[in-house]
Amino acid sequence: MSLPSDQLQPSRLLDAADAVLQAVLEVAEHLNGSYVHPPRIMGSVIQPQCLCDFTLDEVEQATEFLVRLGVLPDHFMTI
């Protein structure tokens, strides 16, 4: 069974999800515990190093995945 061309391979999605969780927690430490939407910090001065190996699309898919699982909230602080 092949994946649609815009879907990540499962292992890549899990790697990206791990990086997204790490990034959310790292940034929250500096923002009094507030979570920011990971795709919004891509390319910004507060982007954690752990996201550097992933594209914006990969970070978006991983964030959506974690929201669906209930690991991340479906609303984030805006920056």
N, CA and C of each residue as an Amber inpcrd file, in Angstrom:
protein
   237
   0.8450000  -1.1700000   0.0000000   0.0000000   0.0000000   0.0000000
   0.8890000   1.2310000   0.0000000   0.7540000   2.0650000  -0.9850000
   1.5740000   3.2650000  -1.0420000   0.8180000   4.4580000  -0.4640000
   1.5920000   5.3930000   0.0460000   1.0150000   6.5980000   0.6320000
   0.8030000   7.6490000  -0.4450000  -0.2070000   8.5100000  -0.2800000
  -0.3340000   9.6450000  -1.2030000   0.9650000  10.4430000  -1.1850000
   1.2840000  11.0770000  -2.2830000   2.5740000  11.7490000  -2.4140000
   2.7850000  12.8610000  -1.3970000   1.7150000  13.4060000  -0.8210000
   1.8830000  14.4910000   0.1400000   1.9510000  13.9980000   1.5830000
   1.8680000  12.6850000   1.8020000   1.9600000  12.1300000   3.1540000
   3.3750000  11.6530000   3.4320000   3.7950000  11.8690000   4.6680000
   5.1210000  11.4180000   5.0760000   5.1360000   9.9170000   5.3110000
   6.2910000   9.3340000   5.1200000   6.4860000   7.9430000   5.5170000
   6.3100000   7.8810000   7.0340000   5.7580000   6.8080000   7.5670000
   5.5160000   6.7270000   9.0110000   6.7470000   7.0170000   9.8750000
   7.8960000   6.4990000   9.4990000   9.0950000   6.7310000  10.3120000
   9.4950000   8.2060000  10.2970000   9.3400000   8.8620000   9.1500000
   9.6700000  10.2880000   9.0580000   8.6670000  11.1100000   9.8740000
   7.3930000  10.7240000   9.8350000   6.3690000  11.4180000  10.6180000
   6.6870000  11.3020000  12.1100000   7.0690000  10.1280000  12.5680000
   7.4070000   9.9440000  13.9760000   8.6530000  10.7390000  14.3720000
   9.6410000  10.7990000  13.4830000  10.8300000  11.6060000  13.7540000
  10.4650000  13.0810000  13.8610000   9.6220000  13.5390000  12.9390000
   9.1860000  14.9330000  12.9630000   8.3410000  15.2190000  14.2000000
   7.4800000  14.2850000  14.5740000   6.6430000  14.4630000  15.7640000
   7.5060000  14.5640000  17.0120000   8.5420000  13.7640000  17.0940000
   9.4620000  13.8270000  18.2200000  10.1340000  15.2050000  18.2800000
  10.5770000  15.7050000  17.1450000  11.2150000  17.0240000  17.0870000
  10.2210000  18.1240000  17.4480000   8.9890000  18.0010000  16.9870000
   7.9540000  18.9990000  17.2990000   7.7030000  19.0350000  18.8040000
   7.5740000  17.8850000  19.4380000   7.3760000  17.8470000  20.8930000
   8.5510000  18.4910000  21.6210000   9.7330000  18.1560000  21.2000000
  10.9240000  18.7400000  21.8120000  10.9190000  20.2570000  21.6360000
  10.5750000  20.7280000  20.4480000  10.5540000  22.1670000  20.1680000
   9.5000000  22.8800000  21.0030000   8.3100000  22.3070000  21.0890000
   7.2300000  22.9160000  21.8630000   7.6470000  23.0790000  23.3230000
   8.2320000  22.0410000  23.8790000   8.6550000  22.1000000  25.2770000
   9.8080000  23.0840000  25.4850000  10.7360000  23.1020000  24.5410000
  11.8710000  24.0160000  24.6420000  11.4140000  25.4750000  24.5930000
  10.5330000  25.7860000  23.6680000  10.0460000  27.1580000  23.5390000
   9.1600000  27.5250000  24.7280000   8.3740000  26.5780000  25.2200000
   7.4930000  26.8380000  26.3680000   8.2970000  27.2290000  27.6100000
   9.4960000  26.6880000  27.7440000  10.3540000  27.0550000  28.8780000
  10.6410000  28.5520000  28.8940000  10.7230000  29.1510000  27.7260000
  11.0480000  30.5760000  27.6060000   9.8060000  31.4600000  27.5770000
   8.6310000  30.8430000  27.4460000   7.3840000  31.6160000  27.3320000
   6.4270000  31.2980000  28.4790000   6.9590000  31.0860000  29.6530000
   6.1410000  30.8260000  30.8450000   5.1720000  29.6640000  30.6700000
   5.5920000  28.6270000  29.9740000   4.7740000  27.4340000  29.8250000
   3.7750000  27.4710000  28.6930000   3.7340000  28.5540000  27.9370000
   2.7810000  28.6490000  26.8230000   3.3080000  27.9020000  25.6010000
   2.4110000  27.1710000  24.9670000   2.7790000  26.4510000  23.7460000
   2.5390000  27.3350000  22.5280000   3.4840000  27.3340000  21.6170000
   3.3080000  28.0310000  20.3440000   3.1410000  26.9890000  19.2470000
   2.4380000  27.3750000  18.2050000   2.2030000  26.4890000  17.0730000
   3.5370000  26.2780000  16.3580000   4.0590000  25.0620000  16.3600000
   5.3970000  24.8230000  15.8120000   5.6360000  25.3490000  14.3920000
   4.6960000  25.1940000  13.4450000   4.9740000  25.7440000  12.1200000
   5.1940000  27.2630000  12.1200000   4.6080000  27.9620000  13.0850000
   4.7490000  29.4250000  13.1250000   6.1460000  29.8710000  13.5420000
   6.9000000  28.9920000  14.2040000   8.2390000  29.3930000  14.6290000
   9.3250000  28.9570000  13.6470000   8.9300000  28.2370000  12.6070000
   9.8990000  27.8110000  11.5930000  10.5070000  29.0490000  10.9290000
  11.8220000  29.0920000  10.9160000  12.5180000  30.2050000  10.2860000
  12.6340000  31.4480000  11.1580000  12.0880000  31.3810000  12.3680000
  12.1590000  32.5450000  13.2550000  13.4010000  32.4490000  14.1510000
  13.6580000  33.5020000  14.8960000  14.8110000  33.5020000  15.7930000
  14.6240000  32.5630000  16.9700000  13.3780000  32.1550000  17.2470000
  13.1490000  31.2340000  18.3670000  12.9960000  29.7790000  17.9140000
  13.2400000  29.5060000  16.6350000  13.1400000  28.1200000  16.1550000
  14.2300000  27.2800000  16.8070000  13.8440000  26.2230000  17.5120000
  14.8510000  25.3360000  18.1110000  15.6180000  24.5590000  17.0310000
  16.8360000  24.2230000  17.3700000  17.7100000  23.4750000  16.4710000
  17.0830000  22.1470000  16.0340000  16.2830000  21.5460000  16.9060000
  15.7170000  20.2200000  16.6130000  14.7870000  20.2290000  15.3970000
  14.3070000  21.3870000  14.9840000  13.4230000  21.4610000  13.8130000
  14.1790000  21.6950000  12.5090000  15.4750000  21.9290000  12.5910000
  16.2500000  22.2970000  11.4020000  16.3110000  21.2190000  10.3210000
  16.1410000  19.9730000  10.7070000  16.2300000  18.8830000   9.7310000
  14.8930000  18.5810000   9.0480000  13.8810000  19.4070000   9.3210000
  12.5390000  19.1440000   8.7990000  12.0230000  20.3420000   8.0100000
  11.2210000  20.0400000   7.0100000  10.6030000  21.1000000   6.2210000
   9.3650000  21.6240000   6.9480000   8.8830000  22.7530000   6.5000000
   7.6650000  23.3140000   7.0750000   6.5120000  22.3300000   6.9260000
   6.4030000  21.6920000   5.7770000   5.3250000  20.7210000   5.5560000
   5.4190000  19.5560000   6.5390000   6.6300000  19.0760000   6.7770000
   6.8040000  17.9790000   7.7260000   6.4140000  18.3970000   9.1420000
   6.7750000  19.6000000   9.5290000   6.4220000  20.1020000  10.8540000
   4.9130000  20.2870000  10.9620000   4.2820000  20.7790000   9.9010000
   2.8210000  20.9260000   9.9050000   2.1390000  19.5720000  10.0650000
   2.5720000  18.5790000   9.2890000   1.9580000  17.2500000   9.3800000
   2.1770000  16.6190000  10.7490000   3.3650000  16.7850000  11.3000000
   3.6530000  16.2150000  12.6170000   2.8240000  16.9070000  13.7000000
   2.6620000  18.2200000  13.5870000   1.8450000  18.9600000  14.5520000
   0.3970000  18.5060000  14.4820000  -0.1420000  18.3880000  13.2700000
  -1.5210000  17.9280000  13.1020000  -1.6900000  16.5120000  13.6630000
  -0.7180000  15.6670000  13.4590000  -0.7350000  14.3050000  13.9730000
  -0.8080000  14.3080000  15.5010000   0.0300000  15.1130000  16.1340000
   0.0540000  15.1890000  17.5900000  -1.2270000  15.8000000  18.1620000
  -1.8270000  16.7230000  17.4430000  -3.1150000  17.2860000  17.8700000
  -4.1930000  16.2070000  17.7850000  -4.2010000  15.4510000  16.6870000
  -5.1940000  14.3750000  16.5400000  -5.0610000  13.3320000  17.6430000
  -3.8360000  13.0610000  18.0620000  -3.6010000  12.0930000  19.1290000
  -3.9490000  12.6580000  20.5060000  -4.1340000  13.9610000  20.5940000
  -4.4280000  14.5990000  21.8720000  -3.1840000  14.9200000  22.6870000
  -2.0210000  14.7970000  22.0760000  -0.7610000  15.0850000  22.7600000
  -0.5390000  16.5910000  22.8580000  -0.9230000  17.3150000  21.8130000
  -0.8540000  18.7750000  21.8000000  -2.2530000  19.3500000  21.7570000
  -2.4240000  20.5480000  22.2970000  -3.7450000  21.1800000  22.2540000
  -4.0910000  21.5940000  20.8270000  -5.3680000  21.7950000  20.5830000
  -5.7710000  22.2310000  19.2400000  -5.7590000  23.7510000  19.1220000
  -5.2980000  24.4240000  20.1470000  -5.1200000  25.8820000  20.0960000
  -3.7860000  26.2140000  20.7440000  -3.1420000  27.2050000  20.2160000
  -1.8130000  27.5840000  20.6800000  -1.7720000  29.0900000  20.9180000
  -0.7800000  29.5030000  21.6920000  -0.5360000  30.9210000  21.8840000
  -0.0890000  31.5130000  20.5560000  -0.5280000  32.7140000  20.2480000
  -0.0660000  33.3640000  19.0380000   1.1350000  34.2400000  19.3750000
   2.0700000  34.2750000  18.4410000   3.2610000  35.1050000  18.6630000
   3.3650000  36.1540000  17.6020000
